[in-house]
Amino acid sequence: MLQFEMSPEEAFWQEKMIRSINDCNSMSELKEMAILLAKIATMRQVAIKGLVKDAMDLMGKQVHSISD
């Protein structure tokens, strides 16, 4: 079963970003952070979809090799 746990590095990065956002007084700087976070989220989603597709392809190949 899959387990999703945040590593200490990820927790540290998350806290750092939250503090940076909360401490930001510049609208242009805040927009820049939001854009960068949107790009990171998009790239992570692309990576996740690629990994899922690869896993599905591998499972399909295993099913075909078992039934042959």
C-alpha positions as CSV (number, residue, x, y, z in Angstrom):
1,M,0.0,0.0,0.0
2,L,1.2,3.5,-0.8
3,Q,2.2,5.7,2.0
4,F,2.7,9.4,1.7
5,E,4.9,11.0,4.3
6,M,6.6,14.4,4.1
7,S,10.4,14.2,4.5
8,P,12.2,16.6,6.8
9,E,13.6,18.3,3.7
10,E,10.1,18.8,2.3
11,A,8.7,20.0,5.6
12,F,11.6,22.5,5.9
13,W,11.0,23.8,2.3
14,Q,7.3,24.2,3.0
15,E,7.9,26.1,6.2
16,K,10.4,28.3,4.5
17,M,8.0,29.1,1.7
18,I,5.1,29.8,4.1
19,R,7.3,32.2,6.1
20,S,8.5,33.9,2.9
21,I,4.9,34.5,1.8
22,N,3.7,35.7,5.2
23,D,6.7,38.1,5.5
24,C,6.4,39.5,1.9
25,N,5.3,43.1,1.7
26,S,5.8,43.5,-2.1
27,M,2.9,42.6,-4.4
28,S,5.3,42.1,-7.3
29,E,7.5,39.8,-5.2
30,L,4.4,37.9,-4.0
31,K,3.2,37.5,-7.6
32,E,6.7,36.2,-8.6
33,M,6.5,33.6,-5.8
34,A,3.0,32.5,-6.8
35,I,4.1,32.1,-10.4
36,L,7.2,30.0,-9.4
37,L,5.0,27.8,-7.1
38,A,2.5,27.3,-10.0
39,K,5.4,26.2,-12.2
40,I,6.6,23.8,-9.6
41,A,3.2,22.3,-9.1
42,T,2.7,21.9,-12.8
43,M,6.1,20.2,-13.2
44,R,5.3,17.8,-10.3
45,Q,2.0,16.9,-11.9
46,V,3.7,16.2,-15.2
47,A,6.2,14.0,-13.4
48,I,3.4,12.1,-11.5
49,K,1.4,11.5,-14.7
50,G,4.5,10.2,-16.5
51,L,5.3,7.8,-13.6
52,V,1.7,6.6,-13.6
53,K,1.7,6.1,-17.3
54,D,5.0,4.2,-17.2
55,A,3.7,2.0,-14.3
56,M,0.5,1.2,-16.3
57,D,2.6,0.4,-19.4
58,L,4.8,-2.0,-17.4
59,M,1.7,-3.7,-15.8
60,G,0.2,-4.1,-19.3
61,K,3.4,-5.7,-20.6
62,Q,3.4,-8.1,-17.6
63,V,-0.2,-9.1,-18.2
64,H,0.4,-9.7,-21.8
65,S,3.5,-11.8,-21.1
66,I,1.6,-13.9,-18.5
67,S,-1.3,-14.6,-20.9
68,D,1.0,-15.5,-23.8
